[in-house]
């Protein structure tokens, strides 16, 4: 029996699946006080496995989505983060430890650098959530974001069922908080040079901004209480702020603030008066964008993880790196308006007209005249947008290729860069974060070189009197690295190690499996409630089936002559309360992007299921 969509799944139906959860296997554990954990140790608890990677913005969204669920079911639910890395740097134990602190992960984390547990659970995407019942059986799988309500419903059902059976054990879980560490800055993200010749730094893990003297160490003032929040005024709160953009003087005088701050986890833009330190909310609603309008009054349009901002004169506005949906936004302060600047929300690397371009977690911006430079962290790419709204790529090959290699730009490789800076001669400095390096790109010659190395996760750099001051995020400080001069690194090229899915040539049924939670249904009263968009790299891999549709099952035709490629899949489904007495039911949108590496083999399967929520009974 093959199940793709069903209106209701009860706990009894889940029990019939009776798939025993594989053991948790990895290199070690964090947040357990040094103790290794086995599934048997968690018997009697509901276990939520969160397969994540700290490079992945969708995974970071899920960490925040899960916080209220973990608090609500603290005595019966144990969340375990299974960290399965994409990039080489993420496989380093120290880097994972830093990320767990940076993002305030308050549950045990299994370090799975070889993707052993990932493969044992047949995971195909970051993030993926797996629920295991108190008897050790898998009862629900969901990929992507927006599953909080469904998880709350299912956890409630499992808790009630096993409470009645006597198989539910209440009490504390195995989480042990690590000792706190005190530094003036904690995981700083971005910096700008103010007109008063000071450095303004976003101190992300302290949820505040810090103004420093040019020595990069002397604190002039701190803006923000240090608590996570979204309060305006003279005692403001932020949630992991990142990019900072200074406005032109004439614009600042008219709008009443001098700088725009990307308040990343709050999904807001905040205005900062540098004279008084007062903060106001200027764009966003505080809700994360999942679907709907992107153009309109700034106070009614949702944003999603604004990571960097910069003033771009050709657009007379603040360009926004919206890492959360792989697009560029535009904020016009004078009009108090938000617009889509570029991108489609499909994650990938595709140049051309702005409205057709694919981006991949844009995390750094810098303007140089008519050019808007940007770095896409997930494709390890340096790109630019022209004033005519055309997108170009200088360095980068796609979602699965990265490394540290200098030379001609078409051969050069980066690893998850987060920052970009324009140098006085119009050359470009790249904060090549996961390579721990500052790289240089010369637009005239197309050559790439390494300016400095051995920096702890550089996330930005700013010019001070002709010298680069680097935000060494994982070292919790600003640094003036000693440049070795032009250095050419011919390092290794890497590919993401995620195992490819084998498929057969010819017809292939791609099925996105989604089951609305109990008490909800797919509601088509106002149009289709599901959407599926499929493209491929290379585009010629798909002879048929690419494009956008409303069914979550589609027949693709894999072209002859290809042995490998990538299927790019974006799926979303809105489920609403199934109550005829409710005229306007509340609907929740689940969404997931997949970049599925595939290997085409003669005897491969003719069906590729992708879990967005539920259980696929055909597996």
N, C-alpha and C positions, 0 to 999 in steps of 0.2 A: 504494500500500500504506500502511495506517495502522498504526502500532505504538504501543501504549500500555504494555504490560508484556511483557517477555520474561525468561526465567529467566537467560540468560547472553548477553552480548555480547562477542565476541572482537575483538581488534585488527583482524583482517581485515575484519570487518563494519564497524567504524568507518572503515576506510580507504575502503570503497566509497562512503561518504557524500560525500567529497571536496568539502567546502564551503570555499572559500577564505576565510580570515579577513580582514575589512575592515581598512583602515588605522586606526591610532590617531590621532584628530584631536581637538584641544582647544586651550585657551588657553595652556597651558604645562605644565612638568614640575617636580616636586619630587623631592628625593633623588637627583638625577643630576649634581650639580655644575654645574648650568646648561646641561646638554646636552639637546637634543631627541632623542627616540628614534623610530625608524621600525621597523615590523615586520621590514623587511629586515635591520636591524641585529641582530635577535635570531634570524635564521635559523641553524639548527643547535641551538638551545635548545628545550626544552619551555617554553611560555609559559602561565602561569595568569593570566587576567584576572579580577580581583575587582572587580565593579561594586558600589560601596558609597556610603553617605552617612553623614557623621559624626553625624547626629542619631539614627541607627537602631541600637537595641540589638542586633538580630540581626546587623547588620554588624560591630559591635564583638565579638560572640561569635566570628564567623568569623575576624577578625583574630587572635584568640588560638588558634583551632583550627589555623590555617595555620602557626603558628610552628614546631612540630616537623616539619612536612612540608618547610618551607623549609630547615631545618637538615639534614634527612636527605638531600635531593637538591640541596644547595647548588651542586654543580658542573655540574648539567644543567638545573635548573629556575630560571626567572626569573618571579617574581611581579610583576605590574603592577597597582597599584590604579587603577581608573578611577573617579574621584570624580564622581558625577552627582547634583547636589544636589536636595533636596526643597524646602527653605525658602530664601527670599531671602538670609538671612544666610549660609547655607552657600555661596552663589555668590560671596562676597567672597574674593578671593585670600588676604588676610591671615588670615581665619578658617580657611580650609583649612590654611594653613601651621601655624597654632597647633594644629589638631586632629591633624595628622600627628605633631607633637611630643608632644602630650598622650597619645596612645594608642600611642606608641613604634612607629610604622609603620617597618619597616626594609626597605622595597623601594621602587622608583620609583613615583611617583603621577602620573597624568595628570589635570590639571584640566579637567573636561568640563562647564563651566557651562551650555552650551546643549543638553546631552544629545545631542550629535551622535553620538558613538561609541555611546552607549546605544541610540539609534534604529538605527544601522547594524547592531548586533548583535541587534535585535529583542528587547531586554530588557524584561521586564514587572514585575520585582520587585527590591527590595533585600533581601538581597544575592543576586547571581547570579554564578556562577563558570563561566568558559569556558576549556577547555583547547585550546591550539593546538599542533600537533605541529611537529617541527623543519623540516618542509617548508612550513609556513604554512597548514595546513588545520585547521579546527575539528573536534575529535574527541569532545568531551564537553561537555555543559552541565548545570549543577545549580543549583537555587535553594534558598535556605534554609540551615539548619544541619545538622550531623551527617553530613557527607560525607567526613570525614577518611580513613576506611579505604578507601572507594571510590576517592578520589583517589590514595591511596598505591598501590593496586593498578593503577590505570590508568597512572599515571606510570611505574611499574616496567615495565609491558608496553611502553609507548611507548619508554622508554629502551632496553630490550633489542632491540626491533625495529630502531630506527634506529642503534643501536650496530653491529648485524650488517650493516646496509646501508652503513655509513660516513657517515651523514648526521647523526650526533650529535656536537656539539662540546662538550667538557668545559672547565671553567674558570670564572673569576669572571664575575659578571653586571655590569650597569651601575649598581648601587646605590652611591651616595656618601653617607656619613653627614654630616648637617649639623653645624656646630660646636656644642658644648654651650653652654648658657646657665645662669649661676648666679644664683639669687635665693633668698631665705630661704624663701619659699613658692613652689611651682610648681603652678599650676592647683588651688588650694584648692577644695574642694567644698561643705562644710557647716560650720556653727559652732554652738556652744551656750554659754550663760553658766553657769558652774559655781557651786556653792554657796559657793565661796571667792572669788567675784567675779573670776574670770579667764575668758578666752575659750579654749575648746578647739576646735581647727580640724582638719579632716581635710585633710591635705596630699597630695592624691591622686597627683600625678606623682612625689612623693618617697616614696610608699608608707609614710606614717607619720602620726602625730598630733602637733600642736604646741600647747602651752599658752602663751598670750600674756597679757601684762598688758592692762589695759583700754585702753591706748593703741593696741592692735592691732598693735604693732610689736615690743615688747620680748619676746624669747623667754625664758620661764621654764624650759621643758624640752621636749625632743623625745622622743616615745615611738615607738620603732621604729628599726631600723638604717638604713632608707632603701633596703634591698634588697627586691626583689619576692619574696614568699614567704608562708608560713603558719605560722611558728614561734611557739609560745606562750612565756610566761615573762617575765623581766625585760628580755630583749633580743629583743622580738618583731619579726616581719615581717608585712607586709600586702601586698595587691595592689589598688591604686587604691581605698582606703577612701573612703566618702562619709558617709552619715548617722550622726548620734550622738544617742542618747536617754539622758537621765538618769532613773534609777529613783527612785520614792518611797523615802524613808529607811527605812521599815519593810521594804520588799521588799529593798533593797540590803543591809540588815543580815542578812537571812536567807540570801541567795544568795551573798554574799561578793564582790560587785562593784557598782560605782556607776553604770556607764554601759554601754550596748550600742552597738556600732559595726557598721555595715553594711560588711562587707569585700567589696566589690562583685564584683571579678573572681575572688575565691576562692569565691564563692557560699556565704559563711559569715556568721554573727553571732559577734562576739567580745565577751567581757566584759572591762571595764577597771576595775581597782582604782585609784581616783584617789589613794589614800594612798601606794601603793607603786609604781604604774606597771606592775604585773603584768597580763598579758593571758592570757585563757583562751578556748578555743573553746567556745561554748555552744549553737550550733545549726547544723545543716547537716552535710553529709558531705564537702564539698569538690568533689563532683560536681554538674554542672549538671542541674537538673530538666528532663526532656523529656517524661515521661509517668509515670503511676503515682500512688502515695499522696501526699497533701498534709497529712494529719492523722496524728499519731502522735508517738512519742518524738522529741525534738528532735535527737538524735544519729543518727537513722537516716533522716530525711526530707531529701531534696534540696531545695535552694533554687536560684533563678535570678536573678542580678544584683540582689540587694537594694540599692536606691539610697538609700532614706531610712527612718528609723525614728523613732517617737515613742511615748511612753507614753499610752495611751488608757484613762482610768479606767472607762468603762462596760463595757469588755471585760476589765478587770483584766489587761492585758497590753500588750506592745509591738506596735503596728501596723507592718507592713513593706510598703513599696512594692516589690513584686517586678516591676521593670521588664521582666525577661526574659520573662515570660509573661503580662503585662497583668492581673495580679491583685493583691489585697491579702492579705497573710498576717498571722497573729497568733502571737506567741511569748509563752508564759506561763512566766515565769521560775520561779515557785514549783513548778509542775508539771513543768517542763522538757519542755514540749510545744509542738508546732507545729500550726496549724490554718489552713484557708482561711477568710479573713474575708469576701472578696467577689470576684466576677469569675468568668468562665467560661473564660478564656484566649483568647477571640475578641477581636481588636483592633478597637476602634471606640468609639462613644459611644452608650450605651443606658442609660437610667435604670430605676429600679424596684427590686424585691427584690434584695438583695445577691447571691444565688446566680444571678441572671439578668442582672446588669449587665455591660456591656462597658466595659473601660478601654483606655487606649492609652499604655503606657509611663509609668505613674505614677512621678514623680520627686521629689515633695516632699510632706511631710505636716506638719500642725500641728493639735493638739487644742485645742478651746475648749468645755469642759464636755461636753455630750452630742454635740457635733458633731465629727466628724473631717474637717478640710478637706484637700483634696489638689489637686495640679495634674497633669494628664495632658499630657505634653509633645507627643505626636504628634497629638493633636486640639486642641492649644493651648487647653486647657479648665481652668477652675476649677470644682471639684465638691465635694460633701460627702456624708458617710455619717452618718445618724442612729443613735441608740442602738437604734432598732428595726430596724436593718439595712436601711434603704431608702436608695438612692442618688439624688442630685439633681444637676443641672447649673446653675451660676450663669452661667458664661460659656463659650461654645464651640459650634461648629456641626458639627464632624466632622473627618474625616481630611484634608480637602483645602482647608479654609478657614482663613486666618490673616491677621494684619495688625496695625496699631497704630491702634486707633480707640477713643476714649473715648465716654462718654454712657451711655444706658440699656443694662443688661447684655445684653439680647437683641439689641442691635446692636453691642456692643463686641467687639473682636478682640484676641487675644494672639498671640505668635509663640514657640512652643516654650519655655514657662516651666518652670523647674526647681525653684523654691522657693516656699514659702508661709509667712507669719508672721502670727500673731494680734496685733493692736494692742490697747492698753489699753481702748479703747471698743468692742471686739468687731468693729471693721472689720478688713479683711484686706489685708495687703500681699503683693503677688505679685512675685516675682523673674522678670520677663518677659525671659528670658535673651537670645533672639535679637533682641529689640528694644532691648537695652541699657538697660532702664528698670525702675524700681520703680513698679508700678501699685497703685491702691487700689480696693477694692470695698467698698461700704457695703451690708450685708445689709438694712438698714431701708429705704433708698430705691431700692436696685437700681442705683445709679449707679456708674460706673467713671471714674477720673481717673488722671492721671500725677503721681506725687510727685517723681520724679527721672529724669533721662535721661543719656545719654552715659556709661554705665558699661560696662566691657568684660566682657560675658557674666556678669551677676550670677546666681549660682546659689543664693543663700540670703541671709537677713538675720536679725539677732538684735537684740532690744531691750536697750540698755544705758542705764540711768537715763533711760528715756523716749525715747532717741535710737536711730534705726536704724543699725546697723553692717552694712554690706553686704559679702558675699563677692564681690569682683570677680575672678572666676576667671581670665579671660584677661589681667588686669593683674597677677596673682600677688600680690594684697594684699587687706587689708580696707580699706574706705573708709567715711567718714562723708559721704555726698553732701549738698551744700547743696540743700535742697528748695526749689523755686521757688514753693511754695504750690500750691494746687489749680490744675492745668493741664489743659485739655481739648484733646486731640489728635484731630483729625478726619482721620487718615491714610488711606492707601490700603488697600483690601481686596485680598488676594491669594488665588490658588488655586494648588495644586501644579501645576507645568507639565508633569507627565508626560503624554505623548500618550495619549488614550483609545483603547481597542480598539474598532473598529467591529464591531457584531454586527447580525444581522437580528432583526426581531420574530418572535414565535412560538417554535417549538421551536429550542433551542440545545443542542448537545452540548458540555458542559464536560469536558475530558479532562486529568487530571493525569498527566503522563508520568513514569514512574519505572522505571528499569532497575536491578535489583540488580547490584552489581559481580561480576566474574568470581569464581567459587568460592562465591558466596552465592545464596540463593534466598529468596523470600517463604515463610515457614513458618507454616502454618495449623493446626499440630497442637494448639495450645492456644487456638484462636480466631482471628478475623480479624487479619491483620497489617497491614492498611491501614485508614485512617479518613479520611472526607471530611465536612467541615461547611461548609454554604453558607448565607449570609444576604445581604440586600441593603439598600441605602439608596437610595430609600425602600423599606420592606418590600413595598409594593404593586408594585414593579417585577417581582417574581417571582410569576407566577400559579401556578406549580408548580415543585417541585424543591428548595425550601429545606429545611434540616434536616440531620440527621446520618445517615450511612450508612457502609458498609464498602467499597463499590466506588469506584475512583478515576475512573470515568467515569459521568456522570449527565446525563440529559436535563432541561433546564430549559425553562420556558415563559415567555418575555418578554411582559409584558402590553402590550396595545395602548395607544396614547396617550402613551407615554413616549419622550422623545428622548435622555435621558442618565440616568446613575445610577452606582452603585458595587456591584460584586459582592465580598462578603467571603468569602474561601475559606481554610479551614484544612485542610491535608493532612498526613498522616504515614504513614510506611511503615517497617516493621521488616524488615530482611533479616538472615538467619542463615547460618552456615557450612553449605554444602551437602555434608555428609559423613555418610553413614549410620552410620558407626562412632562418631560423637560423639553421646552420649546427650543431653547438654545443651549444644547449640551456643550460642556467644556471638552475641547479636543486637545490631545497631546501629539506632538510630531516627533517620530523617531527618524533618525537620518544616519546614514553611514556611507563613507567613501571607501572603496576598495581599489588598490592597485594590485591585481592578482597576476603574479608571474606564472606563465603556463609553459609546459613542455608538450609539444605535439608528438604523439607516438601512435603507431599504427593500431595497436590494440587498446588504446586508452578509452576511458569512459565517454559516453555521449551525453552525460549530464553533469553539470557543475552547480551544486547547491551552495548558497551563501547565506549564512544565518544572520538575520537581523533581529529576530526575537521568536523564541518558541523551541520546538524540537522537530527535526526532520525525520519522520518515521521511515523514510526510504533508506536511511543510512544504517 
